Amino acid sequence: MRITNGIMINNSLSNINKNKETVDKLNTQITSEKQIQRASEDPILAVRSLRLRSTLAEINQYLDANIPDARQWLDTTETALSTTADLLENFIYYCNQGVNDYNTVSERNTLITQLKQYQQEMYSTANADYAGRTVFTGYKTDRGLTFTDADNPSDLSYTISETFDFNSIDVVNKIIGAVDSSTVAETTEYDVKNKQVYRALLAYDDIDLSSLSTDNLPSGISFTEISLDAYGDAAYNVGTNEIRVIPETGEVLIGSGAYETLKNSSDSGFTISYSKTGFETGDLRPEHYFDCVDTTDADNPVTYTFSEQSIEYEINFSTSMSINTLGCNTFDTGMVRYIDDLIESVGVAINAQNTISDIEKQMAATDDEDTIATLQTMLDAANIELAYAEENMSDLFAAAITHFQEYSDKIDLAIADVGTKGTRLDLNEDRLKSQKLSVTSLKSQNEDINVTEVAVLYSQAQDVYDASLTTASQIVQKSLLDFL
């Protein structure tokens, strides 16, 4: 094969260019600190790099967003629950004092004021929110657990369905035949009775009388509605096989026969449906607790079906965790309703004391022996009434201690659950941090260069390139004309 000067020149230029490409490649690696710049340079390395980067991006998402967000949610929940737990602890201590320590009218009026303050504070933390999302309301994070002033609750109407079973029933005493000091009439001690009744409480009082209905009642039990305003104390004379609702107080009275039937029944219970128009600020929103219909706009009613609503956060690869605590499982509807009971019992005791005081004043103001004798019978009956009232008040405070201890236990359990979730977050965070170090190391091994090694290679390539230039300059110094 004949080798010409042109061939030699072309080969030299080609080799010089290859050497220059090597220098450029090594120079680019040094400046970028990466092994490749385009996927076509090494497809296998590029695919591995994409996978590692995707994994690292997911880890960063968990560490920088998901876990911190979940932890803040849990911290907000725990703070609210702890505040409620402290309130319940104080209230239980207060109830222990209330059993025996309040005897005069003045003391009992003060007691009512204090009870109302506790009542207003009971749900004060229920609307706690994180980043504008309420934490106790399940998926309905755009609204509070209780009504606020902004909701204009006095204008709202709901139809509500509540389910009761045997465990919902308490035993309470109601005074029947209280003495009326405004009328002088012979009264015997036997006219005043302390009637024991089986009773459950609806979540709300002042409900609409005409809207009451019931489902799933065991056979043989009747259902009635009686207004306290119309029947007075007689409303508590419930029939043996009767369930009776008093709309003004929201009390569900159960006759002794109906109580035994429910006790022995295998059914899940019975449901009472009712309507309520007008709520107060601080009342629990029905949609968080019951199947209900918002009928405020009669033309466009909104139906709510109660369900357990769990908000899941993905905190690790294929690992999700529920981070919310439902208000219906912690802020019981009975918390405020039992305080209503306590306030009523104290009020009954105050009325009995005032009745005695009025009768004594009337006796001191008259000399008529017949009138005095009649007033004496009233006074004896009023003293019996006061004894019953004080006994009932003491029993209710003692029962309240038990009830609120149960609420406190429920709150403590929720706090422990939140703490367990926080521990789980910490474990996943530690595991992700370890994973991040491993993936970052693998990514570096896959993509990054050894700068020292490449610098040596670059120096060698530069020397080769310079040598190729020097050599090429010597190749074509002589031509054919030099030999002619």
C-alpha positions as CSV (number, residue, x, y, z in Angstrom):
1,M,0.0,0.0,0.0
2,R,1.4,3.3,-1.0
3,I,1.6,5.8,1.8
4,T,1.5,9.4,0.7
5,N,2.2,12.6,2.7
6,G,-1.5,13.3,2.6
7,I,-2.3,10.0,4.3
8,M,0.3,10.7,6.9
9,I,-1.1,14.2,7.6
10,N,-4.6,12.9,7.8
11,N,-3.7,10.1,10.2
12,S,-1.7,12.6,12.3
13,L,-4.6,15.0,12.5
14,S,-7.0,12.2,13.4
15,N,-4.7,10.9,16.2
16,I,-4.1,14.4,17.5
17,N,-7.9,15.0,17.6
18,K,-8.4,11.7,19.5
19,N,-5.8,12.8,22.0
20,K,-7.5,16.1,22.3
21,E,-10.8,14.4,22.9
22,T,-9.3,12.4,25.7
23,V,-7.9,15.6,27.2
24,D,-11.3,17.3,26.9
25,K,-13.1,14.3,28.4
26,L,-10.8,14.3,31.4
27,N,-11.0,18.0,31.7
28,T,-14.8,17.9,31.7
29,Q,-14.8,15.2,34.4
30,I,-12.5,17.3,36.6
31,T,-14.6,20.4,36.3
32,S,-18.0,18.6,36.7
33,E,-16.7,15.9,39.0
34,K,-19.0,13.5,37.2
35,Q,-18.1,10.4,35.2
36,I,-20.5,11.0,32.4
37,Q,-22.3,14.0,31.0
38,R,-24.8,12.2,28.7
39,A,-26.7,9.0,29.2
40,S,-25.3,7.7,25.8
41,E,-21.8,7.7,27.2
42,D,-22.7,4.8,29.6
43,P,-26.4,3.7,29.6
44,I,-26.0,1.3,32.4
45,L,-24.4,3.9,34.7
46,A,-27.0,6.4,33.7
47,V,-29.9,4.0,34.5
48,R,-28.4,3.2,37.9
49,S,-27.9,6.9,38.6
50,L,-31.5,7.7,37.8
51,R,-32.7,5.0,40.2
52,L,-30.5,6.2,43.0
53,R,-31.5,9.8,42.5
54,S,-35.2,8.8,42.5
55,T,-34.7,6.9,45.8
56,L,-32.8,9.8,47.3
57,A,-35.6,12.2,46.3
58,E,-38.2,10.0,48.0
59,I,-36.1,9.8,51.1
60,N,-35.7,13.6,51.2
61,Q,-39.5,13.9,50.7
62,Y,-40.1,11.8,53.8
63,L,-37.4,13.4,55.9
64,D,-37.9,17.1,54.9
65,A,-41.7,17.1,54.5
66,N,-43.8,14.1,55.4
67,I,-42.3,13.3,58.8
68,P,-42.0,16.9,60.0
69,D,-45.5,17.6,59.0
70,A,-46.8,14.5,60.7
71,R,-44.8,15.4,63.9
72,Q,-46.2,18.9,64.0
73,W,-49.7,17.5,63.7
74,L,-49.1,15.0,66.5
75,D,-47.5,17.8,68.7
76,T,-50.6,20.0,68.2
77,T,-52.9,17.0,69.0
78,E,-50.9,16.1,72.1
79,T,-50.9,19.7,73.4
80,A,-54.6,20.0,73.1
81,L,-55.2,16.6,74.7
82,S,-52.8,17.4,77.6
83,T,-54.6,20.7,78.3
84,T,-58.0,18.8,78.4
85,A,-56.4,16.1,80.7
86,D,-55.3,18.8,83.1
87,L,-58.8,20.4,83.1
88,L,-60.4,17.0,83.8
89,E,-57.9,16.3,86.6
90,N,-58.8,19.7,88.2
91,F,-62.5,19.0,87.7
92,I,-62.3,15.6,89.4
93,Y,-60.5,17.2,92.3
94,Y,-63.1,19.9,92.4
95,C,-65.9,17.2,92.4
96,N,-64.3,15.5,95.4
97,Q,-64.6,18.8,97.3
98,G,-68.2,19.4,96.0
99,V,-69.5,16.2,97.6
100,N,-69.6,17.7,101.1
101,D,-68.0,21.2,101.2
102,Y,-70.9,23.4,99.8
103,N,-73.7,23.8,102.3
104,T,-75.0,27.4,102.3
105,V,-77.0,29.1,99.5
106,S,-74.1,31.5,98.9
107,E,-71.6,28.7,98.6
108,R,-73.9,26.8,96.3
109,N,-74.5,29.8,94.0
110,T,-70.7,30.1,93.8
111,L,-70.5,26.4,93.0
112,I,-72.9,26.9,90.1
113,T,-70.8,29.8,88.7
114,Q,-67.7,27.6,88.9
115,L,-69.4,24.7,87.3
116,K,-70.5,26.9,84.4
117,Q,-66.9,28.0,83.9
118,Y,-65.7,24.4,83.7
119,Q,-68.5,23.7,81.3
120,Q,-67.4,26.5,79.0
121,E,-63.8,25.3,79.1
122,M,-64.5,21.6,78.6
123,Y,-64.3,21.8,74.8
124,S,-62.1,24.9,74.6
125,T,-59.2,23.0,72.9
126,A,-61.4,20.9,70.7
127,N,-60.9,23.2,67.7
128,A,-57.1,23.0,67.8
129,D,-55.6,23.3,64.3
130,Y,-52.3,22.9,62.5
131,A,-51.6,25.0,59.4
132,G,-55.3,25.9,59.2
133,R,-56.5,22.3,59.4
134,T,-58.4,21.2,62.6
135,V,-56.9,18.1,64.0
136,F,-59.9,16.4,65.7
137,T,-62.4,16.5,62.9
138,G,-61.3,13.7,60.6
139,Y,-61.6,14.6,56.9
140,K,-63.6,17.8,57.7
141,T,-60.5,19.8,58.5
142,D,-62.1,23.0,57.3
143,R,-64.4,23.2,60.3
144,G,-64.1,23.0,64.1
145,L,-65.3,20.2,66.3
146,T,-67.6,22.8,68.0
147,F,-69.6,25.7,66.7
148,T,-67.9,29.1,66.8
149,D,-69.3,32.6,66.6
150,A,-68.5,32.7,62.9
151,D,-70.8,29.7,62.3
152,N,-73.9,31.7,63.6
153,P,-75.0,28.5,65.4
154,S,-78.3,30.0,66.6
155,D,-79.5,30.0,63.0
156,L,-78.7,26.4,62.3
157,S,-81.1,23.4,62.2
158,Y,-80.2,19.7,62.2
159,T,-82.0,16.4,62.2
160,I,-80.0,14.0,64.3
161,S,-80.0,10.2,65.0
162,E,-78.5,8.9,68.2
163,T,-78.2,5.2,69.1
164,F,-78.4,4.0,72.7
165,D,-77.8,0.7,74.4
166,F,-77.9,-0.7,77.9
167,N,-74.5,0.8,78.7
168,S,-75.8,4.3,78.0
169,I,-78.3,4.2,80.9
170,D,-77.6,5.6,84.4
171,V,-79.7,5.6,87.5
172,V,-80.6,9.0,88.9
173,N,-83.1,10.4,91.5
174,K,-85.6,13.1,90.8
175,I,-87.6,14.9,93.5
176,I,-91.4,14.7,92.8
177,G,-93.9,16.9,94.6
178,A,-91.6,19.8,95.6
179,V,-93.1,22.2,98.2
180,D,-94.5,25.4,96.8
181,S,-94.0,28.1,99.4
182,S,-96.1,30.7,97.5
183,T,-99.3,28.8,98.5
184,V,-100.1,27.9,102.1
185,A,-101.5,24.3,101.9
186,E,-101.2,21.3,104.1
187,T,-98.4,19.1,102.9
188,T,-97.2,15.8,104.3
189,E,-93.8,14.4,104.2
190,Y,-95.1,11.6,102.0
191,D,-96.1,14.1,99.3
192,V,-92.4,14.6,98.6
193,K,-90.8,11.6,96.9
194,N,-87.3,11.0,95.7
195,K,-88.0,8.9,92.6
196,Q,-85.4,6.7,91.1
197,V,-85.4,6.6,87.3
198,Y,-83.3,5.0,84.6
199,R,-82.1,7.6,82.3
200,A,-79.9,8.3,79.3
201,L,-79.0,11.7,77.9
202,L,-79.3,13.0,74.3
203,A,-76.3,15.0,73.2
204,Y,-78.4,18.2,73.2
205,D,-81.3,19.7,75.1
206,D,-84.1,22.0,73.9
207,I,-84.9,19.8,71.0
208,D,-88.1,20.0,68.9
209,L,-90.9,18.1,70.5
210,S,-92.8,17.3,67.3
211,S,-89.8,15.8,65.5
212,L,-89.1,12.8,67.8
213,S,-89.2,9.3,66.5
214,T,-87.5,6.0,67.3
215,D,-86.2,2.8,65.5
216,N,-85.2,-0.7,66.6
217,L,-87.2,-0.6,69.9
218,P,-87.5,-4.2,71.4
219,S,-91.0,-5.5,71.2
220,G,-93.3,-4.6,74.1
221,I,-91.7,-1.2,74.7
222,S,-93.6,2.0,73.9
223,F,-92.2,5.4,73.0
224,T,-93.6,8.7,74.1
225,E,-92.6,12.4,74.3
226,I,-93.7,14.6,77.2
227,S,-93.0,18.3,77.8
228,L,-91.6,19.2,81.2
229,D,-93.2,22.6,80.8
230,A,-96.7,21.1,80.4
231,Y,-96.5,18.2,82.9
232,G,-94.0,19.4,85.5
233,D,-92.7,16.7,87.8
234,A,-95.2,14.2,86.5
235,A,-93.1,13.9,83.4
236,Y,-90.8,11.7,85.4
237,N,-93.5,9.2,86.2
238,V,-92.5,6.9,83.3
239,G,-94.4,3.7,82.6
240,T,-92.9,0.3,83.3
241,N,-92.5,-0.7,79.7
242,E,-92.1,2.9,78.4
243,I,-89.2,5.0,77.0
244,R,-90.0,8.6,77.3
245,V,-88.1,11.7,76.0
246,I,-88.3,15.1,77.7
247,P,-87.4,17.6,75.0
248,E,-86.5,20.5,77.3
249,T,-83.8,18.6,79.1
250,G,-82.9,16.0,76.4
251,E,-83.5,13.2,78.9
252,V,-84.4,9.7,77.8
253,L,-86.3,8.0,80.7
254,I,-86.6,4.2,80.7
255,G,-89.1,2.3,82.7
256,S,-88.0,-0.6,84.9
257,G,-89.5,-3.2,82.6
258,A,-88.0,-1.5,79.5
259,Y,-84.7,-1.4,81.4
260,E,-84.8,-5.2,82.0
261,T,-85.7,-5.8,78.4
262,L,-82.8,-3.8,77.2
263,K,-80.5,-5.5,79.7
264,N,-81.4,-8.9,78.4
265,S,-81.6,-7.9,74.7
266,S,-79.0,-9.1,72.2
267,D,-79.7,-6.2,69.9
268,S,-77.3,-3.3,69.4
269,G,-79.8,-0.8,70.9
270,F,-82.4,1.6,69.8
271,T,-82.1,4.9,67.8
272,I,-83.9,8.2,68.6
273,S,-84.2,10.7,65.8
274,Y,-84.9,14.3,66.6
275,S,-84.5,17.9,65.2
276,K,-82.8,20.8,66.9
277,T,-83.0,24.4,65.8
278,G,-80.6,26.8,67.3
279,F,-77.2,25.9,68.9
280,E,-74.8,27.8,71.1
281,T,-71.2,28.7,70.6
282,G,-69.2,25.8,72.0
283,D,-71.7,23.1,71.2
284,L,-70.4,20.0,69.5
285,R,-71.1,19.9,65.7
286,P,-73.5,16.9,65.1
287,E,-71.8,15.8,61.9
288,H,-68.7,14.8,63.8
289,Y,-70.7,12.4,66.0
290,F,-73.9,11.2,64.4
291,D,-75.7,10.4,61.2
292,C,-77.5,13.7,60.7
293,V,-78.9,16.2,58.1
294,D,-78.2,19.9,58.1
295,T,-81.6,21.3,57.3
296,T,-80.8,24.9,57.7
297,D,-81.4,25.4,54.0
298,A,-84.6,23.4,53.5
299,D,-84.2,23.4,49.8
300,N,-80.6,22.1,49.9
301,P,-80.2,19.8,52.9
302,V,-76.8,18.3,53.6
303,T,-76.6,14.7,54.7
304,Y,-73.7,13.5,56.9
305,T,-73.0,9.8,57.5
306,F,-70.8,9.2,60.5
307,S,-67.7,7.1,59.9
308,E,-64.2,6.6,61.3
309,Q,-62.0,8.9,59.3
310,S,-58.3,8.2,59.4
311,I,-55.8,10.6,57.8
312,E,-52.8,8.6,56.6
313,Y,-49.3,10.0,56.1
314,E,-46.7,8.0,54.1
315,I,-43.6,8.2,56.4
316,N,-41.4,5.6,54.7
317,F,-41.3,3.4,51.6
318,S,-44.6,1.5,51.6
319,T,-45.2,2.6,55.2
320,S,-48.2,4.7,56.1
321,M,-49.4,5.9,59.5
322,S,-52.7,7.4,60.8
323,I,-51.7,10.7,62.4
324,N,-55.1,12.0,63.5
325,T,-57.2,11.5,66.6
326,L,-61.0,11.8,66.2
327,G,-62.7,14.1,68.5
328,C,-65.7,11.7,68.9
329,N,-63.3,9.3,70.5
330,T,-61.9,11.8,73.0
331,F,-64.3,14.7,73.6
332,D,-67.4,12.8,74.7
333,T,-70.8,14.5,74.4
334,G,-71.5,13.6,78.0
335,M,-68.7,15.9,79.4
336,V,-70.9,19.0,79.3
337,R,-74.2,17.2,79.7
338,Y,-73.1,15.8,83.1
339,I,-72.1,19.2,84.2
340,D,-75.7,20.3,83.3
341,D,-76.9,17.6,85.7
342,L,-74.6,18.9,88.5
343,I,-75.8,22.5,88.0
344,E,-79.4,21.3,88.1
345,S,-78.9,19.3,91.3
346,V,-77.2,22.3,93.0
347,G,-80.1,24.5,91.8
348,V,-82.7,22.1,93.3
349,A,-80.9,22.2,96.7
350,I,-80.8,26.0,96.6
351,N,-84.5,26.1,95.8
352,A,-85.2,23.8,98.7
353,Q,-83.2,26.0,101.1
354,N,-85.0,29.1,99.8
355,T,-88.4,27.3,100.3
356,I,-87.5,26.6,103.9
357,S,-86.4,30.2,104.5
358,D,-89.7,31.5,102.9
359,I,-91.8,29.2,105.1
360,E,-90.0,30.2,108.3
361,K,-90.5,33.9,107.4
362,Q,-94.2,33.2,106.9
363,M,-94.5,31.4,110.3
364,A,-92.7,34.3,112.0
365,A,-95.1,36.8,110.4
366,T,-98.4,35.2,111.6
367,D,-100.1,34.4,114.9
368,D,-102.8,32.2,113.5
369,E,-102.4,28.8,114.9
370,D,-104.1,26.9,112.0
371,T,-101.8,28.8,109.5
372,I,-98.8,28.0,111.6
373,A,-99.8,24.3,111.8
374,T,-100.2,24.2,108.0
375,L,-96.9,26.0,107.5
376,Q,-95.3,23.5,109.9
377,T,-96.4,20.6,107.7
378,M,-95.0,22.4,104.7
379,L,-91.7,23.1,106.6
380,D,-91.4,19.4,107.5
381,A,-91.9,18.4,103.9
382,A,-89.5,21.1,102.7
383,N,-86.8,19.7,105.1
384,I,-87.4,16.3,103.6
385,E,-87.1,17.8,100.2
386,L,-83.8,19.5,101.2
387,A,-82.5,16.2,102.5
388,Y,-83.3,14.5,99.3
389,A,-81.8,17.4,97.3
390,E,-78.5,17.3,99.2
391,E,-78.4,13.5,99.0
392,N,-79.0,13.6,95.2
393,M,-76.4,16.4,94.8
394,S,-73.8,14.4,96.7
395,D,-74.6,11.2,94.7
396,L,-74.3,13.1,91.4
397,F,-71.0,14.6,92.4
398,A,-69.8,11.1,93.4
399,A,-71.1,9.7,90.0
400,A,-69.5,12.6,88.2
401,I,-66.1,11.7,89.6
402,T,-66.5,8.2,88.1
403,H,-67.7,9.5,84.8
404,F,-65.0,12.2,84.4
405,Q,-62.4,9.7,85.5
406,E,-63.5,7.5,82.6
407,Y,-63.3,10.6,80.3
408,S,-59.8,11.3,81.7
409,D,-58.7,7.7,81.1
410,K,-59.9,8.0,77.5
411,I,-57.9,11.2,77.1
412,D,-54.8,9.6,78.7
413,L,-55.2,6.7,76.3
414,A,-55.3,9.1,73.3
415,I,-52.2,10.9,74.6
416,A,-50.4,7.5,74.9
417,D,-51.5,6.7,71.4
418,V,-50.1,10.0,70.1
419,G,-46.8,9.3,72.0
420,T,-46.6,5.9,70.4
421,K,-47.1,7.4,67.0
422,G,-44.3,9.9,67.7
423,T,-42.0,7.1,68.7
424,R,-42.8,5.4,65.5
425,L,-42.0,8.5,63.6
426,D,-38.6,8.8,65.3
427,L,-37.7,5.2,64.4
428,N,-38.6,5.7,60.8
429,E,-36.7,9.0,60.7
430,D,-33.6,7.3,62.1
431,R,-33.9,4.5,59.5
432,L,-34.4,7.0,56.7
433,K,-31.3,9.0,57.8
434,S,-29.3,5.8,57.7
435,Q,-30.7,5.0,54.2
436,K,-29.9,8.5,53.0
437,L,-26.3,8.0,53.9
438,S,-26.1,4.7,52.1
439,V,-27.9,5.9,49.0
440,T,-25.9,9.1,48.9
441,S,-22.7,7.0,49.1
442,L,-23.8,4.6,46.4
443,K,-24.9,7.6,44.2
444,S,-21.4,9.2,44.7
445,Q,-19.7,5.9,43.8
446,N,-21.8,5.5,40.7
447,E,-21.6,9.1,39.4
448,D,-18.6,10.9,40.9
449,I,-15.0,10.7,39.9
450,N,-11.8,10.2,41.9
451,V,-10.4,13.7,41.4
452,T,-6.8,12.7,42.2
453,E,-6.9,9.7,39.8
454,V,-8.5,11.7,37.0
455,A,-6.0,14.6,37.5
456,V,-3.1,12.2,37.0
457,L,-4.8,10.8,33.9
458,Y,-5.4,14.3,32.7
459,S,-1.7,15.2,33.1
460,Q,-0.8,12.1,31.2
461,A,-3.3,12.8,28.4
462,Q,-2.0,16.4,28.2
463,D,1.6,15.1,27.8
464,V,0.5,12.6,25.1
465,Y,-1.4,15.4,23.3
466,D,1.7,17.7,23.4
467,A,3.9,14.8,22.2
468,S,1.6,14.1,19.3
469,L,1.7,17.7,18.2
470,T,5.6,17.6,18.3
471,T,5.8,14.4,16.5
472,A,3.3,15.5,13.8
473,S,5.4,18.6,13.1
474,Q,8.3,16.3,12.2
475,I,6.5,14.0,9.8
476,V,6.2,16.2,6.7
477,Q,9.3,18.4,6.9
478,K,10.6,16.8,3.6
479,S,8.7,16.5,0.4
480,L,9.5,14.7,-3.0
481,L,11.0,17.9,-4.4
482,D,13.9,17.6,-1.8
483,F,15.1,14.5,-3.7
484,L,14.7,15.7,-7.3
